[in-house]
């Protein structure tokens, strides 16, 4: 049986978490981001999409 290739999404942090709510900071950490300019490649799941939507003002979807 052939293996299914998992879809991924690449996000880049463009905004600072300074003066943001703690849940937004925690969401960035959950995405693997903690500094402006960092890039993370994650599995494309509804949970990850929701996290990206929550901090959309601080991240940019590069690929996916």
Protein Blocks (a to p, Z undefined) as FASTA:
>chain_A
ZZddddddddddfbdfehiafklmmmmmmnopabehiacdddddfklmmmmmmmmmmccc
fbZZ
